[in-house]
Amino acid sequence: MMKMKGLVRVASLAGLLAAAFLSASMFASSAYAQNPPATMYGTAKAGDKVEALVGGKVCASATAGADGFWMMQIAEGGACGAKDGDTISFTLNGAAAAQTETWKAGGAPKTVATGVTLSSSGVTPPKTGNAGLLPTGGASSPWFALMLGAFALAGLAGARAMTGRRA
């Protein structure tokens, strides 16, 4: 009887540790979070929608204000996987813009004083789907972690019920 209680306690503890580890890994950020984002800004026509893309994936978007000024921050990694040296392309109201910049941690446009003055090249970029914002499954899936946590709680409840009846 003592061996059974010990085994149940060890199994419950293992389940709780697994649930805690997976819950923490769901919210843990990657090493990309250690570098400051690149800040892109510039001018367009008032009300224009500006998007920044890396590798065809949208990183950030902004709308030009009444004065035509727009600004956005592009985190390293993030939705588009930006990293040092990547080319940032822009769209202006859904059409590809001729201007590009280079991503650098804490970076700014090449022309710091005025930023990027966007003009459309008339080419519309391809649709990017979910832009990497939705999990694709596997061990990183929030559903997997949720189910594992539920399993651990069920094991804990079962262990408490089992030890409570035999005590």
ABEGO torsion letter per residue (X at the ends): XAAAAAAAAAAAAAAAAAAAAAAAAAABBBAAAABBBBBBBEBBBBGBBBBBBBGGBBABBBBBBAAGBBBBBBBBGEAAGBBBGBBBBBBBGGBBBABBBBBBBGBBBABAAAEBBBBBAGBBBBBAEAGGABBAEEAABAAAAAAAAAAAAAAAAAAAAAAAAAX
